[in-house]
Amino acid sequence: MERKITFNELRKIKDSLPDGAIRELAGEFSVTEETIRNYFGGANYKNGKSVGLHIEPGPNGGIVLLDDEKILQRAEELISAS
């Protein structure tokens, strides 16, 4: 399912993740840690893959359309549990 979020909100979620969460998410979704970082707005496509993240210019860093929100939902769960 798609989800719209501002870039700044997406980065805030990434910055709120508990220690080791990037590694945990990578393991759960069978992707590299760099791919998870790309999901949260990173741009290292040499070591990570594209993850269906589309950014349109606008306020708060722009609007981000995520093709699949599963990683974001799991990240929010990890934040709530910490």
DOLUMNU-128789 format. One record per atom (N, C-alpha, C, O): residue in three letters; x, y, z; chain; residue number from 1. Coordinates in nm, 3 decimals, decimal comma, m for minus. Each point is the difference from the previous one (the first is absolute). Layout:
# residues N
<"ALA"; <X; Y; Z>; "A"; NUM>;
...
# end
This chain:
# residues 82
<"MET"; <0,083; m0,117; 0,000>; "A"; 1>;
<"MET"; <m0,083; 0,117; 0,000>; "A"; 1>;
<"MET"; <0,089; 0,125; 0,000>; "A"; 1>;
<"MET"; <0,103; 0,003; 0,068>; "A"; 1>;
<"GLU"; <m0,142; 0,097; m0,142>; "A"; 2>;
<"GLU"; <0,076; 0,124; m0,009>; "A"; 2>;
<"GLU"; <m0,024; 0,087; 0,123>; "A"; 2>;
<"GLU"; <m0,102; m0,011; 0,068>; "A"; 2>;
<"ARG"; <0,198; 0,097; m0,042>; "A"; 3>;
<"ARG"; <m0,015; 0,096; 0,110>; "A"; 3>;
<"ARG"; <0,074; 0,128; m0,035>; "A"; 3>;
<"ARG"; <0,111; m0,003; m0,052>; "A"; 3>;
<"LYS"; <m0,174; 0,116; 0,082>; "A"; 4>;
<"LYS"; <0,063; 0,131; m0,018>; "A"; 4>;
<"LYS"; <0,044; 0,050; 0,137>; "A"; 4>;
<"LYS"; <m0,071; m0,014; 0,099>; "A"; 4>;
<"ILE"; <0,189; 0,074; m0,097>; "A"; 5>;
<"ILE"; <0,058; 0,053; 0,122>; "A"; 5>;
<"ILE"; <0,098; 0,109; m0,042>; "A"; 5>;
<"ILE"; <0,053; m0,005; m0,111>; "A"; 5>;
<"THR"; <m0,028; 0,102; 0,196>; "A"; 6>;
<"THR"; <0,101; 0,100; m0,038>; "A"; 6>;
<"THR"; <0,139; m0,061; 0,021>; "A"; 6>;
<"THR"; <0,019; m0,091; 0,080>; "A"; 6>;
<"PHE"; <0,076; 0,144; m0,155>; "A"; 7>;
<"PHE"; <0,137; m0,048; 0,012>; "A"; 7>;
<"PHE"; <0,051; 0,021; 0,143>; "A"; 7>;
<"PHE"; <0,066; m0,088; 0,056>; "A"; 7>;
<"ASN"; <m0,096; 0,202; 0,002>; "A"; 8>;
<"ASN"; <0,046; 0,028; 0,137>; "A"; 8>;
<"ASN"; <m0,060; m0,098; 0,100>; "A"; 8>;
<"ASN"; <0,069; m0,042; 0,093>; "A"; 8>;
<"GLU"; <m0,196; 0,004; m0,110>; "A"; 9>;
<"GLU"; <m0,062; m0,099; 0,089>; "A"; 9>;
<"GLU"; <0,067; m0,136; m0,016>; "A"; 9>;
<"GLU"; <0,024; m0,070; 0,099>; "A"; 9>;
<"LEU"; <0,006; 0,034; m0,222>; "A"; 10>;
<"LEU"; <0,067; m0,128; m0,027>; "A"; 10>;
<"LEU"; <0,137; m0,004; 0,067>; "A"; 10>;
<"LEU"; <0,036; m0,100; 0,062>; "A"; 10>;
<"ARG"; <0,040; 0,208; m0,074>; "A"; 11>;
<"ARG"; <0,133; 0,006; 0,063>; "A"; 11>;
<"ARG"; <m0,011; m0,001; 0,152>; "A"; 11>;
<"ARG"; <0,084; m0,059; 0,068>; "A"; 11>;
<"LYS"; <m0,188; 0,123; m0,014>; "A"; 12>;
<"LYS"; <m0,020; 0,000; 0,145>; "A"; 12>;
<"LYS"; <m0,026; m0,141; 0,051>; "A"; 12>;
<"LYS"; <0,050; m0,039; 0,107>; "A"; 12>;
<"ILE"; <m0,126; m0,038; m0,182>; "A"; 13>;
<"ILE"; <m0,025; m0,140; 0,038>; "A"; 13>;
<"ILE"; <0,131; m0,077; m0,002>; "A"; 13>;
<"ILE"; <0,029; m0,074; 0,094>; "A"; 13>;
<"LYS"; <0,050; 0,090; m0,198>; "A"; 14>;
<"LYS"; <0,130; m0,068; m0,009>; "A"; 14>;
<"LYS"; <0,089; 0,038; 0,118>; "A"; 14>;
<"LYS"; <0,064; m0,087; 0,060>; "A"; 14>;
<"ASP"; <m0,061; 0,216; m0,028>; "A"; 15>;
<"ASP"; <0,085; 0,047; 0,110>; "A"; 15>;
<"ASP"; <m0,051; m0,047; 0,137>; "A"; 15>;
<"ASP"; <0,076; 0,000; 0,096>; "A"; 15>;
<"SER"; <m0,203; m0,038; m0,087>; "A"; 16>;
<"SER"; <m0,059; m0,046; 0,126>; "A"; 16>;
<"SER"; <0,015; m0,150; 0,022>; "A"; 16>;
<"SER"; <m0,032; m0,051; 0,108>; "A"; 16>;
<"LEU"; <0,081; m0,020; m0,209>; "A"; 17>;
<"LEU"; <0,014; m0,145; 0,013>; "A"; 17>;
<"LEU"; <0,100; m0,035; 0,110>; "A"; 17>;
<"LEU"; <0,103; 0,066; 0,015>; "A"; 17>;
<"PRO"; <m0,133; m0,170; 0,063>; "A"; 18>;
<"PRO"; <0,095; m0,042; 0,103>; "A"; 18>;
<"PRO"; <0,127; m0,058; m0,062>; "A"; 18>;
<"PRO"; <0,001; m0,040; m0,117>; "A"; 18>;
<"ASP"; <0,105; 0,035; 0,196>; "A"; 19>;
<"ASP"; <0,127; m0,056; m0,048>; "A"; 19>;
<"ASP"; <m0,021; m0,141; m0,054>; "A"; 19>;
<"ASP"; <m0,069; m0,082; 0,062>; "A"; 19>;
<"GLY"; <0,128; 0,054; m0,175>; "A"; 20>;
<"GLY"; <m0,008; m0,133; m0,061>; "A"; 20>;
<"GLY"; <m0,123; m0,023; m0,085>; "A"; 20>;
<"GLY"; <m0,014; m0,106; m0,060>; "A"; 20>;
<"ALA"; <m0,077; 0,204; 0,054>; "A"; 21>;
<"ALA"; <m0,125; m0,020; m0,074>; "A"; 21>;
<"ALA"; <0,022; m0,011; m0,150>; "A"; 21>;
<"ALA"; <m0,070; m0,076; m0,067>; "A"; 21>;
<"ILE"; <0,165; 0,151; 0,013>; "A"; 22>;
<"ILE"; <0,028; m0,009; m0,144>; "A"; 22>;
<"ILE"; <0,041; m0,143; m0,035>; "A"; 22>;
<"ILE"; <m0,047; m0,056; m0,099>; "A"; 22>;
<"ARG"; <0,133; m0,002; 0,179>; "A"; 23>;
<"ARG"; <0,046; m0,137; m0,023>; "A"; 23>;
<"ARG"; <m0,117; m0,097; 0,013>; "A"; 23>;
<"ARG"; <m0,015; m0,093; m0,080>; "A"; 23>;
<"GLU"; <m0,068; 0,115; 0,182>; "A"; 24>;
<"GLU"; <m0,116; m0,087; 0,022>; "A"; 24>;
<"GLU"; <m0,098; 0,007; m0,117>; "A"; 24>;
<"GLU"; <m0,048; m0,102; m0,047>; "A"; 24>;
<"LEU"; <0,020; 0,223; 0,000>; "A"; 25>;
<"LEU"; <m0,090; 0,016; m0,114>; "A"; 25>;
<"LEU"; <0,057; m0,066; m0,124>; "A"; 25>;
<"LEU"; <m0,072; m0,066; m0,075>; "A"; 25>;
<"ALA"; <0,201; 0,082; 0,052>; "A"; 26>;
<"ALA"; <0,065; m0,061; m0,116>; "A"; 26>;
<"ALA"; <m0,017; m0,152; 0,004>; "A"; 26>;
<"ALA"; <m0,030; m0,063; m0,101>; "A"; 26>;
<"GLY"; <0,050; 0,005; 0,218>; "A"; 27>;
<"GLY"; <m0,016; m0,144; 0,014>; "A"; 27>;
<"GLY"; <m0,143; m0,046; m0,022>; "A"; 27>;
<"GLY"; <m0,024; m0,099; m0,068>; "A"; 27>;
<"GLU"; <m0,070; 0,172; 0,125>; "A"; 28>;
<"GLU"; <m0,141; m0,036; m0,013>; "A"; 28>;
<"GLU"; <m0,049; 0,007; m0,144>; "A"; 28>;
<"GLU"; <m0,082; m0,081; m0,042>; "A"; 28>;
<"PHE"; <0,133; 0,178; m0,034>; "A"; 29>;
<"PHE"; <m0,046; 0,019; m0,137>; "A"; 29>;
<"PHE"; <0,096; m0,055; m0,104>; "A"; 29>;
<"PHE"; <m0,020; 0,020; m0,120>; "A"; 29>;
<"SER"; <0,125; m0,088; 0,165>; "A"; 30>;
<"SER"; <0,098; m0,064; m0,088>; "A"; 30>;
<"SER"; <0,060; 0,096; m0,102>; "A"; 30>;
<"SER"; <0,007; m0,029; m0,119>; "A"; 30>;
<"VAL"; <0,035; 0,146; 0,169>; "A"; 31>;
<"VAL"; <0,067; 0,100; m0,082>; "A"; 31>;
<"VAL"; <0,124; 0,047; 0,076>; "A"; 31>;
<"VAL"; <0,019; m0,035; 0,116>; "A"; 31>;
<"THR"; <0,065; 0,113; m0,182>; "A"; 32>;
<"THR"; <0,119; 0,051; 0,067>; "A"; 32>;
<"THR"; <m0,037; 0,117; 0,092>; "A"; 32>;
<"THR"; <m0,106; 0,061; m0,016>; "A"; 32>;
<"GLU"; <0,193; m0,032; 0,110>; "A"; 33>;
<"GLU"; <m0,021; 0,114; 0,088>; "A"; 33>;
<"GLU"; <m0,004; 0,129; m0,080>; "A"; 33>;
<"GLU"; <m0,075; 0,092; 0,032>; "A"; 33>;
<"GLU"; <0,155; m0,083; m0,137>; "A"; 34>;
<"GLU"; <0,002; 0,120; m0,083>; "A"; 34>;
<"GLU"; <m0,133; 0,018; m0,073>; "A"; 34>;
<"GLU"; <m0,044; 0,113; m0,022>; "A"; 34>;
<"THR"; <m0,021; m0,222; m0,015>; "A"; 35>;
<"THR"; <m0,131; 0,008; m0,063>; "A"; 35>;
<"THR"; <m0,102; 0,058; 0,097>; "A"; 35>;
<"THR"; <m0,085; 0,080; m0,039>; "A"; 35>;
<"ILE"; <0,093; m0,120; 0,166>; "A"; 36>;
<"ILE"; <m0,088; 0,057; 0,102>; "A"; 36>;
<"ILE"; <0,027; 0,149; 0,015>; "A"; 36>;
<"ILE"; <m0,094; 0,080; 0,009>; "A"; 36>;
<"ARG"; <0,219; m0,042; m0,007>; "A"; 37>;
<"ARG"; <0,034; 0,144; 0,008>; "A"; 37>;
<"ARG"; <m0,056; 0,076; m0,121>; "A"; 37>;
<"ARG"; <m0,048; 0,112; 0,013>; "A"; 37>;
<"ASN"; <0,055; m0,173; m0,132>; "A"; 38>;
<"ASN"; <m0,056; 0,061; m0,120>; "A"; 38>;
<"ASN"; <m0,151; 0,018; 0,014>; "A"; 38>;
<"ASN"; <m0,056; 0,100; m0,047>; "A"; 38>;
<"TYR"; <m0,010; m0,194; 0,111>; "A"; 39>;
<"TYR"; <m0,144; 0,009; 0,023>; "A"; 39>;
<"TYR"; <m0,034; 0,126; 0,081>; "A"; 39>;
<"TYR"; <m0,103; 0,062; m0,021>; "A"; 39>;
<"PHE"; <0,192; m0,027; 0,112>; "A"; 40>;
<"PHE"; <m0,021; 0,116; 0,086>; "A"; 40>;
<"PHE"; <0,066; 0,125; m0,056>; "A"; 40>;
<"PHE"; <0,028; 0,094; 0,075>; "A"; 40>;
<"GLY"; <m0,004; m0,090; m0,205>; "A"; 41>;
<"GLY"; <0,046; 0,121; m0,066>; "A"; 41>;
<"GLY"; <0,146; 0,001; m0,037>; "A"; 41>;
<"GLY"; <0,049; 0,100; m0,053>; "A"; 41>;
<"GLY"; <0,024; m0,207; 0,079>; "A"; 42>;
<"GLY"; <0,139; m0,007; m0,040>; "A"; 42>;
<"GLY"; <0,012; m0,012; m0,151>; "A"; 42>;
<"GLY"; <m0,100; m0,014; m0,070>; "A"; 42>;
<"ALA"; <0,221; 0,019; 0,020>; "A"; 43>;
<"ALA"; <0,019; m0,007; m0,145>; "A"; 43>;
<"ALA"; <0,127; m0,076; m0,037>; "A"; 43>;
<"ALA"; <0,072; 0,040; m0,091>; "A"; 43>;
<"ASN"; <m0,044; m0,150; 0,160>; "A"; 44>;
<"ASN"; <0,116; m0,081; m0,032>; "A"; 44>;
<"ASN"; <m0,048; m0,121; m0,080>; "A"; 44>;
<"ASN"; <m0,035; m0,103; 0,056>; "A"; 44>;
<"TYR"; <0,035; 0,118; m0,188>; "A"; 45>;
<"TYR"; <m0,049; m0,108; m0,085>; "A"; 45>;
<"TYR"; <0,110; m0,093; m0,045>; "A"; 45>;
<"TYR"; <m0,025; m0,097; m0,072>; "A"; 45>;
<"LYS"; <0,148; 0,126; 0,113>; "A"; 46>;
<"LYS"; <0,111; m0,091; m0,031>; "A"; 46>;
<"LYS"; <m0,008; m0,122; 0,092>; "A"; 46>;
<"LYS"; <0,019; m0,113; m0,044>; "A"; 46>;
<"ASN"; <m0,048; 0,136; 0,172>; "A"; 47>;
<"ASN"; <m0,007; m0,109; 0,097>; "A"; 47>;
<"ASN"; <m0,143; m0,035; 0,040>; "A"; 47>;
<"ASN"; <m0,022; m0,101; 0,068>; "A"; 47>;
<"GLY"; <m0,074; 0,181; m0,108>; "A"; 48>;
<"GLY"; <m0,140; m0,025; 0,033>; "A"; 48>;
<"GLY"; <m0,085; 0,015; m0,125>; "A"; 48>;
<"GLY"; <0,044; 0,052; m0,102>; "A"; 48>;
<"LYS"; <m0,166; m0,099; 0,112>; "A"; 49>;
<"LYS"; <m0,091; 0,005; m0,115>; "A"; 49>;
<"LYS"; <m0,105; 0,109; 0,017>; "A"; 49>;
<"LYS"; <m0,021; 0,052; 0,109>; "A"; 49>;
<"SER"; <m0,042; m0,019; m0,219>; "A"; 50>;
<"SER"; <m0,113; 0,090; 0,000>; "A"; 50>;
<"SER"; <m0,118; m0,073; 0,064>; "A"; 50>;
<"SER"; <m0,014; m0,121; m0,014>; "A"; 50>;
<"VAL"; <m0,070; 0,196; 0,083>; "A"; 51>;
<"VAL"; <m0,108; m0,065; 0,075>; "A"; 51>;
<"VAL"; <m0,138; 0,057; m0,028>; "A"; 51>;
<"VAL"; <m0,089; m0,011; 0,085>; "A"; 51>;
<"GLY"; <0,068; 0,071; m0,197>; "A"; 52>;
<"GLY"; <m0,131; 0,055; m0,031>; "A"; 52>;
<"GLY"; <m0,032; 0,125; 0,077>; "A"; 52>;
<"GLY"; <m0,109; 0,016; 0,055>; "A"; 52>;
<"LEU"; <0,205; 0,074; m0,051>; "A"; 53>;
<"LEU"; <m0,012; 0,126; 0,071>; "A"; 53>;
<"LEU"; <m0,003; 0,111; m0,104>; "A"; 53>;
<"LEU"; <0,093; 0,013; m0,079>; "A"; 53>;
<"HIS"; <m0,200; 0,067; 0,079>; "A"; 54>;
<"HIS"; <m0,014; 0,108; m0,098>; "A"; 54>;
<"HIS"; <m0,015; 0,130; 0,077>; "A"; 54>;
<"HIS"; <m0,089; 0,012; 0,084>; "A"; 54>;
<"ILE"; <0,175; 0,086; m0,112>; "A"; 55>;
<"ILE"; <m0,002; 0,126; 0,072>; "A"; 55>;
<"ILE"; <m0,040; 0,113; m0,095>; "A"; 55>;
<"ILE"; <0,058; 0,015; m0,108>; "A"; 55>;
<"GLU"; <m0,157; 0,061; 0,149>; "A"; 56>;
<"GLU"; <m0,041; 0,118; m0,075>; "A"; 56>;
<"GLU"; <0,035; 0,123; 0,083>; "A"; 56>;
<"GLU"; <m0,024; 0,002; 0,121>; "A"; 56>;
<"PRO"; <0,079; 0,101; m0,182>; "A"; 57>;
<"PRO"; <0,036; 0,121; 0,073>; "A"; 57>;
<"PRO"; <m0,121; 0,060; 0,071>; "A"; 57>;
<"PRO"; <m0,113; m0,008; m0,047>; "A"; 57>;
<"GLY"; <0,141; 0,067; 0,162>; "A"; 58>;
<"GLY"; <m0,105; 0,065; 0,076>; "A"; 58>;
<"GLY"; <0,047; 0,034; 0,140>; "A"; 58>;
<"GLY"; <0,118; m0,016; 0,031>; "A"; 58>;
<"PRO"; <m0,209; 0,062; 0,052>; "A"; 59>;
<"PRO"; <0,037; 0,036; 0,138>; "A"; 59>;
<"PRO"; <0,043; m0,122; 0,080>; "A"; 59>;
<"PRO"; <m0,036; m0,113; m0,033>; "A"; 59>;
<"ASN"; <0,112; 0,136; 0,139>; "A"; 60>;
<"ASN"; <0,048; m0,106; 0,089>; "A"; 60>;
<"ASN"; <0,082; m0,105; m0,072>; "A"; 60>;
<"ASN"; <m0,009; m0,119; 0,029>; "A"; 60>;
<"GLY"; <0,090; 0,164; m0,124>; "A"; 61>;
<"GLY"; <0,087; m0,091; m0,073>; "A"; 61>;
<"GLY"; <m0,065; m0,063; m0,121>; "A"; 61>;
<"GLY"; <0,066; m0,073; m0,074>; "A"; 61>;
<"GLY"; <m0,192; 0,098; 0,054>; "A"; 62>;
<"GLY"; <m0,072; m0,058; m0,113>; "A"; 62>;
<"GLY"; <m0,092; m0,111; 0,045>; "A"; 62>;
<"GLY"; <0,002; m0,043; 0,116>; "A"; 62>;
<"ILE"; <m0,083; m0,004; m0,208>; "A"; 63>;
<"ILE"; <m0,093; m0,109; 0,026>; "A"; 63>;
<"ILE"; <0,061; m0,128; m0,053>; "A"; 63>;
<"ILE"; <0,049; m0,006; m0,113>; "A"; 63>;
<"VAL"; <m0,051; m0,097; 0,196>; "A"; 64>;
<"VAL"; <0,054; m0,130; m0,037>; "A"; 64>;
<"VAL"; <m0,116; m0,097; m0,019>; "A"; 64>;
<"VAL"; <m0,088; m0,010; 0,085>; "A"; 64>;
<"LEU"; <0,089; m0,059; m0,197>; "A"; 65>;
<"LEU"; <m0,098; m0,106; m0,023>; "A"; 65>;
<"LEU"; <0,076; m0,132; 0,008>; "A"; 65>;
<"LEU"; <0,091; m0,026; m0,079>; "A"; 65>;
<"LEU"; <m0,130; m0,055; 0,175>; "A"; 66>;
<"LEU"; <0,060; m0,132; 0,016>; "A"; 66>;
<"LEU"; <m0,090; m0,102; m0,068>; "A"; 66>;
<"LEU"; <m0,119; m0,008; 0,030>; "A"; 66>;
<"ASP"; <0,174; m0,070; m0,122>; "A"; 67>;
<"ASP"; <m0,078; m0,101; m0,070>; "A"; 67>;
<"ASP"; <m0,050; m0,108; 0,096>; "A"; 67>;
<"ASP"; <m0,109; m0,055; m0,020>; "A"; 67>;
<"ASP"; <0,186; 0,025; 0,122>; "A"; 68>;
<"ASP"; <m0,034; m0,104; 0,096>; "A"; 68>;
<"ASP"; <0,037; 0,050; 0,139>; "A"; 68>;
<"ASP"; <0,116; 0,035; 0,025>; "A"; 68>;
<"GLU"; <m0,211; m0,030; 0,066>; "A"; 69>;
<"GLU"; <0,025; 0,057; 0,131>; "A"; 69>;
<"GLU"; <0,036; m0,104; 0,107>; "A"; 69>;
<"GLU"; <0,006; 0,036; 0,118>; "A"; 69>;
<"LYS"; <0,019; m0,161; m0,154>; "A"; 70>;
<"LYS"; <0,027; m0,105; 0,099>; "A"; 70>;
<"LYS"; <0,122; 0,033; 0,086>; "A"; 70>;
<"LYS"; <m0,004; m0,018; 0,122>; "A"; 70>;
<"ILE"; <0,111; 0,066; m0,183>; "A"; 71>;
<"ILE"; <0,121; 0,033; 0,077>; "A"; 71>;
<"ILE"; <m0,031; 0,115; 0,095>; "A"; 71>;
<"ILE"; <0,043; m0,002; 0,115>; "A"; 71>;
<"LEU"; <m0,115; 0,102; m0,162>; "A"; 72>;
<"LEU"; <m0,035; 0,114; 0,084>; "A"; 72>;
<"LEU"; <m0,088; m0,044; 0,117>; "A"; 72>;
<"LEU"; <0,021; 0,045; 0,112>; "A"; 72>;
<"GLN"; <m0,118; m0,130; m0,137>; "A"; 73>;
<"GLN"; <m0,087; m0,049; 0,108>; "A"; 73>;
<"GLN"; <0,081; m0,076; 0,104>; "A"; 73>;
<"GLN"; <m0,021; 0,017; 0,120>; "A"; 73>;
<"ARG"; <0,113; m0,100; m0,165>; "A"; 74>;
<"ARG"; <0,083; m0,077; 0,094>; "A"; 74>;
<"ARG"; <0,091; 0,092; 0,079>; "A"; 74>;
<"ARG"; <0,022; m0,021; 0,119>; "A"; 74>;
<"ALA"; <0,032; 0,124; m0,184>; "A"; 75>;
<"ALA"; <0,085; 0,098; 0,069>; "A"; 75>;
<"ALA"; <m0,080; 0,071; 0,109>; "A"; 75>;
<"ALA"; <0,051; 0,020; 0,110>; "A"; 75>;
<"GLU"; <m0,175; 0,017; m0,140>; "A"; 76>;
<"GLU"; <m0,085; 0,064; 0,099>; "A"; 76>;
<"GLU"; <m0,028; m0,092; 0,118>; "A"; 76>;
<"GLU"; <m0,006; 0,045; 0,114>; "A"; 76>;
<"GLU"; <m0,010; m0,174; m0,141>; "A"; 77>;
<"GLU"; <m0,018; m0,099; 0,108>; "A"; 77>;
<"GLU"; <0,124; m0,007; 0,088>; "A"; 77>;
<"GLU"; <m0,011; m0,005; 0,123>; "A"; 77>;
<"LEU"; <0,129; 0,005; m0,184>; "A"; 78>;
<"LEU"; <0,124; m0,006; 0,076>; "A"; 78>;
<"LEU"; <0,016; 0,123; 0,088>; "A"; 78>;
<"LEU"; <0,048; m0,010; 0,114>; "A"; 78>;
<"ILE"; <m0,087; 0,126; m0,165>; "A"; 79>;
<"ILE"; <0,009; 0,123; 0,078>; "A"; 79>;
<"ILE"; <m0,097; m0,007; 0,118>; "A"; 79>;
<"ILE"; <0,037; 0,036; 0,112>; "A"; 79>;
<"SER"; <m0,157; m0,081; m0,135>; "A"; 80>;
<"SER"; <m0,100; m0,011; 0,107>; "A"; 80>;
<"SER"; <0,042; m0,098; 0,109>; "A"; 80>;
<"SER"; <m0,029; 0,021; 0,118>; "A"; 80>;
<"ALA"; <0,099; m0,126; m0,158>; "A"; 81>;
<"ALA"; <0,043; m0,101; 0,096>; "A"; 81>;
<"ALA"; <0,122; 0,043; 0,082>; "A"; 81>;
<"ALA"; <0,030; m0,060; 0,104>; "A"; 81>;
<"SER"; <0,040; 0,163; m0,150>; "A"; 82>;
<"SER"; <0,124; 0,038; 0,071>; "A"; 82>;
<"SER"; <m0,027; 0,097; 0,111>; "A"; 82>;
<"SER"; <0,092; 0,042; 0,070>; "A"; 82>;
# end
